């Protein structure tokens, strides 16, 4: 958005394949442009909510796993949004997958709510209280031909299927709860998720993992490929979740998102944490420098 206003003389907005309008850059505000893009007013793209930060929830020490995660140590607190920044291939997603048991750790310790964990699979992570929304929702987070109801219940299917039979009334109830809580815009819980917009698909993925009752929610690229209005809604939902005591790890390639939404920021380069920055310390420059650092530093 900054680049558009810095370079453009005029701006044309398309939405859903239709021309919405053309404006002179000098007489147009960012809010005007966003409103044209999404078809409604958006108060803030990054509606950060200040939440009191509680005690440690997740404590990671010397974690090594897969080809990229090396000696990672950090602490996540109750009600905190911990941002993770790094270049593509730096090990951000690999760290999340190690915490979630997709790539089990080779060494190091993970402690959740004071209990030492050995996470050998995603199911073990789920049962311990860790949930993971992957970066590729279309291939890793959803089954698009299936309904919203079936997708939301998928992560807890074993809990609503005594003797191998799904309790349909219970499934519909929890799906409706997630549908309403996340504000999914759809015809109903029987609509196939493949028919939804990117933002509403992402809400379904988040609703699915919230049904597991996690203490820690890992969001990998939570707003990738969705429009500005949907981004604002996802950010607002993040604030609501931490205000209820949930702790969030947010991985993002968008530096403005990391800077605006995080309470603290971990920076990863070449599989190692190169900086831990408070919200006050973090700037585009300090984070950018740490992204390219080769030696571990502290801040």
N, C-alpha and C positions, 0 to 999 in steps of 0.2 A: 504494500500500500504506500509506503514511503517513496518507493521508487517511481510509482505511477505519478504521484504529485510532484516529484522532483523533475521528471523528464517530460511528461505529457503536456501538450497545449490544450487538447480536447480529449474527452473520454467518452466512449460509447459502451453501454451496458447491454449485454444479452442475458436473458434468463429463460430457461426451458426452450431454447431454440428461437426465441422471439426477441425482436429489438425493443428495448425498454425506453431508451432515450440517449441523447448525446448532450454533453455539458461542457462548458468552458472550464478548464482546470482552475483558473484564477478565481472563479466565482462559485466553486463547489467545495463543500466540506467533506471530510471523510465520512461523517454521519450521513450526509446526503447520498453519497455513493453507495455505502453499505445498505441503506434503505432501498435503493433502486435494485441492488443485487439480490436481496432476499425477499423483497415485496412487503416488508413491514419495518417498523422502526426498531432499531437495536440500541439500547442504552449504552451498553459497554461490551466490548469483545472479551475483556478480561475482568469480570466482576469478582475480584478477590475479596474474600470474607476473612476478617481477622478472628482467629479462633485461639483460645488459650492452649498452649502446648503443654501436654502432660508428660508423664514419665516414659521411660524406654519401653517400647513394644517389641521391636525386632532388633537384635544385636548380632552383627555379623563380624567374624574375626578370621583373618587369614584365608578367606574363601578362594579356592582355586578349582576350576572346572572347565571342561571343554578345551578348545584350542586357544581361547582368548582371555578368559577370566583368570587373573593372577593376583593372589594375595590381597583380595578386597576386604576392607574392614570399614564398617560404618554402623551408626545407630539411627533407627527411625523411632520417633516419639509419637505418643497418642495425639491425634488431632493435627498431625503435621503432614504437609505436602512436601515430600523430598524430591526435588527435580534432579534428573540425571541428564547431563549434556555430554556430547562427544561427536566426533566426526563419524561418518559412515564407516563401519568396520572397526570401530574403536573397542567394541565389546559391550555396548549398552544392552542390546537385546540378549546377548549371551549371558550376561549377569542375571537378567530377569528369568531366563530359562533355567539357570542353575538353581535359583531360589525356588522355582516352581517344580523342580524335579524332572524337567524334560531332558536336561543334561545333568545327571547327578554329580555332585561335588566330588572331587578327588581328595581334597583336604580342606581343613578349616572347620569352623563351628558356626552353627545357626541356632540362635536362642529366641524363642517367641514366647512372650508373656512369662518369662522366667524359666521356661522349660527348654532343655536342649533337644534339638530335633535331628533326626536322620531322614532326609527327604530323598527317597529313591524313586519317586514317581509323582506325577501330577495328582493322583488320587491321595497320596500321603500328604502332599502340600495342602490340598483342599480340606482334608480331615483335620489338619493342624490349625487351619484358619488363614491360609494364604490363597488369594485368588489372582488370576492373571488374565487380563484382556490383551490379546496379542495384537501386533501391529497390522497384520493382514486379516481383517475381519471376514472378508469374503471367502478365504480359503481355510483359515485357522479358527475363526470365531463362530461361524454360522454354517448351517446346512440350508442353503437358500430355497430349495424346493419345499422344505418343510414349513409348517405354520409358525407363527409367533409363539403360540402355546407350546408346541413341541420344542422349539429352540430354548425358551426360557426354562423349561423343566429339565433340559438335558443334563445339566451339571449335578442335579440331585435326583436323577431317575432312580437310582438304587434305593433312595430313601422313601420314594412314593410307590414302590413296586414290591410289596410283600409277596413272597412265593412266586416272584417273577411276573406278576400281573400288575399293570399300571392302574392305579386308582384314578380314573379319569376326572372325577369330581374334585379331588385334591389337586390334580395337575392343573385343571382349569382355574381353581382358586388361587394358586400361587402365581400362575401366569397373569391373571387379572391384576393381582397385587403389584407385580413388577411392571406391568403395562401402565397402570395408573401412577405408580410412584415415579417412574421415569418420564411420564408424559409422552409416551409413544403416540405419534400421529398416524393412525391407520384405521381401516374399517372395523377392526376388531381383532381378537386374539387368534381367529381362524384364518387370517390373511397370510399367505406365504411371505416370508421375509424378503425374498428376492424382488418383490414388488414395491418395497419401501425405498425411500431416499437413503443416501449414505448416512446422514445424521441419525435417522430413526433406526437404521440397522445397528449403528453403534450403541444406541440406547438399549436395544434388545440384548446385545452382548453383555453390556454392563448389568442389566437387570438379571440376566442368567446367573452371573457370578455373585451378585448381591444375595441371591436366594441361598447361597451356601453359608451365609452368616460369617463372613471373614473378619478377621482383625486387621489384616493388611490387604490392600487392593493395589496390584501392580497394573498401571495403565501404560501400555507401550504405544506411542503415537496416537493418543486418544482422539485427536481432531484431524487426522490425515484424511484428505479427500472429501471433506464435508464443507458446506457453505458457511459463510461468516455468521449467519444467524444461528445455525446449529452449533458452531463452535462456542458461541456465547452461552447457549443452553448447557452444553457439556461442562463448561467452566463453572457455571452456576451450580450444577448438580454436584460437582466436586466440592464446592464450598459447603453445600448441605451435608454431604457425606462426612466430611471431617468435623463439622459442627456437632454431629451425632456420635463422635468418638472414633470414627474409622481413621486409619492411617493410610496414606497414599504414597506410592512411589510412582512418579510420572516421568516417563522417558519421552523426549521430544527432540526433533530435529529443528524445530522453530525456536530460535533463541528468544524472541519477544515473549513467547508463551512460557518458556522456562523462567525468564526473569520476572514476569508478571505474576505467575501463579505459585511459585515455589516459596516456602519458608526458609529452606536451605537448598544448596545446589552441590551435588557431587559432579565433578568433571572427570571423564575417563578418556585416556589416550593409550593406545597400544595395550589394552587389557588391564591397565592399572589406574587406580584413582590418583589423579595428579593434583587435585585441589578439593577442599571442602569449604564452601563459602556461605556466609550468612546472607540474608536478603539485603542487608545494608552494604555488604562488601561486594556483592555481585554486580558487575557491569558487563556490557558487551565486550569490552576490552579485556577485563580480567578473565572472563570465561573463555574468550577466544584464545588468549595466550596459553591457558591451561590445557585447551584442547590439543595443542600442538607440542606440549611438553613431553620430553622423553624421560625425565627423571621425576620421581615422586616428590611432591612438595606439599607443604601444609599452609593453610591460610586461616 
